Amino acid sequence: MTAPTPPMARHRSQPQPPESEWEPERLSSGPWRLIIGAGTVFVVLAAVGIGLGAIRSSREPSPGVAVPMATASAADPDRGSARAGSTGQPVDPATSAAPSRGDGAKPAITAAEAKRVHDRFQRELSAAQLKLDHKAVDALEHGLALEMTKASFETARLRKSEVPAGIWPGTKVWVPRRTAEAGEWFVAAMHEPGVARVTDLMVRTGKGWRLAVSTADTRDPAPDLPAIAVDPEGYATSLDEFTSGLRGTPKQIALAHLRSLERATEDGRFAEGPWTSTAVKLWQRERAQLREAGWKLELSYRLTGQVRALRTTDGGALVWYSARSTEVRTAERPGTTVTLKGPAAVRTGNRSFARTASATYGRMYLAHVPPIGSAEPIRVMGDWTDVLESHGT
């Protein structure tokens, strides 16, 4: 049985509004809502939040729905890695992931244990969200993920609101064989039809298992993830960030996506979607509107943390990566003010700014990269976005 609770509960960031709501507020007479007062024209512009928020359903898991993809009786996954080559030739999934440099030692976790680790993570994160407990989440997440969750807690505190909490049902787990580059990690995927498809990437640190990356796709219906390749023992294949045989190495693809967003220029290798073409068009639109109002927009997207990937059965890869983005709006002539929106506005007390307005976000993405020679585009299949800080003068 699932609890009759709101479907958008246990969120990681603000779900993406319809495209029409992403634009600056406006009247039919022009692109902005003009507020005339004391001889000054105030232009209210929206801080564009690119990406679907990675949400977490509050429904309890149904009995028997969580089945690890690698059987619990199989040996623990050791992750074979394909090191980047210079040939540029297609890579056979059966041979491209051969262990190297001593890789292939038995990992520390079985598929059944990985499932239990993630179940415990979900329960404890839900409890931490209910209490906005910064200390508790220290034992659950790692790196940028930890920073983003704590930032969401601070935004909720400033709003005097709660962070929805709960458990995603139907968890499936893929445990890759270990490689020297990536250490030990696994991926859990959950899907609540009509709500979201979520992935959590857990890594083993010196302090235990921690969430490193999380993404969600709240499109309805959310496209199916490409099938993850497993070996005869049921284990996935970990690919390092320099793996060849794809339409770009995992790191090259991550950088290309971020570069496209930073430059607000579409990259034809990527399929159209909310985290690619739509995001680029929205940045282009906001930049043009700001320019007309006498403001300049500068964007920065910086890759942070490790790029991780799993081989898919089509010879491609699912790739997880993270970034910090900063939006800086600077007035080039007096007479207008900018007001941020959403969590960025909460962080600045919903004030308007006459000289600068900036926001920094943590962003996480999941992309499917086809094998080299494929005519299929690269697809970005989910994200998690949370504001880390915002400022203005």
C-alpha positions in Angstrom: 0.0 0.0 0.0 1.2 3.5 -0.7 0.3 6.4 1.5 -2.3 8.9 0.0 0.1 11.8 0.1 0.8 14.6 -2.4 2.7 13.3 -5.5 5.2 16.2 -5.5 6.5 15.6 -2.0 10.1 14.9 -1.0 11.5 17.2 -3.5 15.2 18.2 -4.0 14.5 21.4 -5.8 11.7 23.5 -7.3 10.0 21.6 -10.0 10.2 23.2 -13.4 7.2 25.5 -14.2 5.6 25.6 -17.6 7.8 27.5 -20.1 5.4 30.5 -20.1 6.2 31.0 -16.4 9.9 31.1 -16.9 9.7 34.4 -18.6 10.0 37.8 -16.8 6.7 39.0 -15.7 5.1 41.2 -18.3 2.1 43.1 -19.5 0.7 43.0 -23.0 2.3 46.4 -23.7 5.9 45.1 -23.4 8.2 42.4 -22.2 8.4 43.6 -18.6 6.0 44.6 -16.0 6.8 48.3 -15.5 6.3 49.7 -12.1 6.3 53.5 -12.1 7.1 55.2 -8.8 9.0 58.2 -7.6 10.1 59.0 -11.1 11.9 55.7 -11.5 11.0 52.8 -13.8 11.4 49.4 -12.1 11.8 46.4 -14.4 11.0 43.1 -12.8 12.9 40.3 -14.3 12.9 36.6 -13.5 16.0 34.7 -12.4 15.6 31.8 -14.9 15.9 28.4 -13.0 17.0 26.0 -15.7 16.1 22.4 -15.2 13.6 20.0 -13.7 13.9 19.8 -9.9 14.8 16.3 -8.7 11.9 15.5 -6.5 11.3 12.6 -4.1 7.8 11.1 -3.7 6.5 10.8 -0.2 4.8 7.5 -0.8 5.9 4.5 1.1 7.4 1.6 -1.0 5.1 -1.2 -1.9 6.1 -4.7 -0.7 8.1 -6.6 -3.2 8.8 -3.8 -5.7 12.5 -3.3 -5.0 14.4 -5.8 -7.0 18.2 -5.3 -7.5 19.3 -5.7 -11.1 22.3 -7.7 -10.0 21.1 -10.7 -8.1 21.9 -10.9 -4.4 23.5 -14.2 -4.8 26.0 -13.0 -7.4 29.5 -12.1 -6.4 30.0 -8.4 -5.5 30.6 -6.1 -8.4 34.1 -5.3 -9.5 34.1 -2.5 -12.0 36.0 -2.9 -15.3 37.0 0.3 -17.0 37.6 1.3 -20.6 40.5 3.8 -20.7 40.4 6.4 -23.5 42.1 5.4 -26.6 43.2 7.5 -29.6 41.7 5.3 -32.4 38.2 6.8 -32.4 36.8 3.4 -33.4 33.6 1.9 -32.0 34.2 -0.1 -28.8 32.7 -3.5 -28.3 30.9 -3.4 -24.9 32.1 -7.0 -24.3 35.8 -6.0 -24.6 35.9 -2.2 -23.9 35.4 -2.7 -20.1 38.2 -5.1 -19.5 39.8 -4.5 -16.1 43.2 -2.9 -16.1 45.9 -1.9 -13.7 44.8 -4.5 -11.1 41.1 -3.6 -11.3 38.6 -6.3 -10.8 39.1 -7.1 -7.1 35.9 -8.1 -5.3 34.1 -4.9 -4.1 32.9 -4.4 -0.6 29.2 -4.5 -1.3 26.7 -7.0 -2.8 23.7 -6.1 -4.8 21.4 -7.0 -1.9 23.5 -4.9 0.5 23.5 -2.0 -1.9 19.7 -2.1 -1.9 19.6 -2.0 1.8 22.1 0.9 1.9 19.9 2.9 -0.4 16.7 2.0 1.5 18.3 3.2 4.7 19.5 6.4 3.0 16.0 7.2 1.8 14.5 6.7 5.3 17.2 8.8 7.0 17.1 11.5 4.4 13.4 11.8 4.8 13.7 12.1 8.5 16.4 14.8 8.1 14.2 16.7 5.6 11.3 16.8 8.0 13.5 18.3 10.7 15.8 20.4 8.4 18.6 18.6 10.3 21.9 19.7 8.9 23.9 17.4 11.1 21.9 14.3 10.1 22.4 15.0 6.4 26.2 15.2 7.0 26.1 11.4 7.4 24.0 10.9 4.2 25.5 13.0 1.4 28.8 14.1 0.0 30.3 17.0 -1.8 28.0 19.2 -3.9 25.0 17.1 -3.1 25.4 17.8 0.6 25.9 21.5 -0.1 22.7 21.6 -2.2 20.6 19.8 0.4 21.8 22.1 3.1 21.1 25.1 0.9 17.5 23.9 0.4 17.1 23.6 4.2 18.3 27.2 4.6 15.8 28.4 1.9 13.0 26.5 3.7 14.0 28.1 7.0 13.9 31.6 5.5 10.5 30.8 3.9 9.3 29.4 7.2 8.2 26.4 5.3 8.8 22.6 5.4 10.8 20.5 3.0 8.5 17.7 1.8 9.8 14.3 2.7 9.1 10.6 1.9 10.3 7.5 0.2 10.4 6.6 -3.5 9.1 3.1 -4.2 10.3 0.5 -6.7 14.0 0.8 -6.3 16.3 -1.0 -8.8 20.0 -1.2 -8.2 23.0 -1.5 -10.5 26.3 -2.3 -8.9 29.3 -1.9 -11.3 32.5 -3.7 -11.1 35.2 -1.7 -9.3 37.9 0.3 -11.1 40.9 2.1 -9.7 39.6 5.4 -11.0 36.1 5.4 -9.5 36.4 3.3 -6.4 33.2 1.7 -5.3 29.7 3.1 -6.2 26.3 2.0 -7.3 23.2 3.5 -8.9 19.6 3.3 -7.7 16.7 4.1 -10.0 13.1 4.7 -9.0 10.1 5.5 -11.1 6.7 6.8 -10.0 4.5 7.0 -13.1 3.0 10.5 -13.5 5.5 11.9 -10.9 9.1 11.4 -11.9 11.9 9.0 -12.8 14.8 9.4 -10.3 18.4 8.2 -10.1 20.6 8.3 -7.0 24.4 7.6 -7.3 26.0 6.5 -4.1 29.7 6.4 -3.5 31.8 4.7 -0.7 33.8 7.3 1.2 36.1 7.0 4.1 33.1 7.7 6.3 30.7 5.2 4.6 28.2 5.4 1.8 27.1 8.8 0.7 24.9 10.2 -2.0 27.1 12.0 -4.6 24.6 12.7 -7.5 20.8 12.7 -7.8 18.7 13.5 -10.9 15.0 13.4 -11.7 12.9 13.7 -14.9 9.4 15.0 -14.1 8.2 14.9 -17.7 5.0 12.9 -18.1 5.7 10.3 -19.3 9.3 10.3 -18.4 11.3 8.5 -21.1 12.6 5.1 -20.1 16.3 4.9 -19.2 18.4 3.0 -21.8 19.1 -0.6 -20.6 22.2 -0.8 -18.5 24.5 -3.6 -19.7 25.4 -6.4 -17.2 27.8 -9.2 -17.3 27.0 -12.9 -16.8 27.2 -12.4 -13.0 24.7 -9.5 -13.2 27.2 -6.6 -12.7 27.3 -3.3 -14.6 30.4 -1.9 -16.3 31.9 1.3 -14.9 33.5 3.5 -17.6 35.9 6.2 -16.6 35.6 9.8 -17.8 38.1 9.3 -20.7 36.4 6.2 -22.2 36.5 6.2 -26.0 34.1 4.4 -28.4 31.3 6.9 -27.6 30.2 10.1 -29.4 32.6 11.8 -27.1 34.2 10.7 -23.9 32.0 11.1 -20.8 34.0 14.1 -19.7 33.9 15.7 -23.1 30.1 15.3 -23.3 29.7 16.8 -19.8 31.9 19.8 -20.7 30.1 20.2 -24.1 26.7 20.4 -22.4 27.9 22.9 -19.8 29.6 25.0 -22.5 26.4 25.1 -24.5 24.5 26.4 -21.5 27.2 28.9 -20.6 27.4 30.3 -24.1 23.6 30.1 -24.6 24.3 28.4 -27.9 22.7 25.1 -29.0 25.0 22.1 -29.6 23.6 20.0 -32.4 24.9 16.8 -31.0 22.3 17.0 -28.2 18.6 16.2 -28.5 16.1 19.0 -27.9 14.8 19.1 -24.4 14.3 21.1 -21.2 18.0 20.9 -20.2 19.4 21.6 -23.7 17.6 23.6 -26.4 14.9 25.0 -24.1 17.4 26.1 -21.5 19.5 27.8 -24.2 16.5 29.6 -25.7 15.5 30.9 -22.3 19.0 32.2 -21.6 19.0 33.9 -25.0 15.6 35.5 -24.3 16.5 36.7 -20.9 19.8 38.1 -22.2 18.0 40.1 -24.9 15.4 41.4 -22.4 18.0 42.5 -20.0 20.1 44.2 -22.7 17.0 46.2 -23.7 16.5 47.2 -20.1 20.1 48.3 -19.8 21.5 45.2 -18.1 24.2 42.7 -19.0 23.9 38.9 -18.3 27.0 36.8 -17.8 26.8 33.0 -17.3 29.3 30.5 -15.9 29.0 26.7 -15.8 31.9 24.8 -14.1 32.2 21.1 -14.0 32.7 19.9 -10.4 33.4 16.4 -9.0 33.9 13.2 -10.8 32.2 12.2 -14.0 30.8 8.7 -13.7 29.3 6.4 -16.4 27.8 3.0 -16.9 27.8 1.0 -20.1 24.4 0.6 -21.8 23.4 -2.4 -24.0 23.5 -0.3 -27.1 27.2 0.2 -26.7 26.7 3.7 -25.3 26.8 5.0 -21.7 24.7 6.7 -19.1 26.8 9.6 -17.7 26.3 11.5 -14.4 28.0 14.8 -13.8 27.7 17.9 -11.7 28.4 21.6 -12.0 28.2 25.0 -10.3 26.6 27.7 -12.3 26.7 31.4 -11.7 24.4 34.1 -13.2 25.6 37.7 -12.9 23.3 40.5 -14.0 25.0 43.9 -14.1 23.4 47.3 -14.8 25.0 49.2 -17.7 22.8 52.3 -17.3 20.7 53.6 -14.4 17.0 53.7 -14.2 15.9 50.0 -13.8 16.0 47.4 -11.1 16.1 43.6 -11.2 14.2 41.3 -8.8 15.2 37.7 -8.6 12.6 35.0 -8.3 12.1 31.7 -6.6 14.6 30.5 -4.0 17.1 33.1 -5.3 14.6 35.8 -4.3 14.1 34.2 -0.9 17.9 34.3 -0.3 17.9 38.1 -1.1 14.8 38.9 0.9 12.8 39.5 -2.3 14.5 42.8 -2.8 15.1 44.7 -6.0 18.6 45.7 -7.1 19.8 48.6 -9.2 23.4 47.6 -9.9 24.0 43.9 -9.7 22.0 40.7 -9.1 23.6 37.3 -9.0 22.8 33.7 -8.1 24.9 30.5 -7.8 23.3 27.1 -8.3 24.4 23.5 -7.8 23.4 21.4 -10.8 23.5 17.7 -11.5 22.7 15.9 -14.8 22.2 12.5 -16.3 22.9 12.0 -20.0 22.8 9.1 -22.4 25.7 9.1 -24.9 25.3 6.8 -27.9 28.2 4.8 -29.3 30.4 6.4 -32.0 28.9 6.0 -35.4 25.3 6.1 -34.1 22.9 8.6 -35.6 21.1 9.0 -32.3 21.6 12.3 -30.5 22.9 12.7 -26.9 20.0 12.9 -24.6 20.0 14.7 -21.2 17.6 12.7 -19.1 17.3 14.4 -15.8 18.7 17.0 -13.4 18.7 18.3 -9.9 19.1 22.1 -9.4 19.2 24.1 -6.1 20.2 27.6 -5.4 23.3 27.8 -3.3 23.5 31.6 -2.8 22.2 34.9 -4.2 23.3 38.5 -3.9 22.5 42.0 -5.1 23.5 45.6 -4.8 
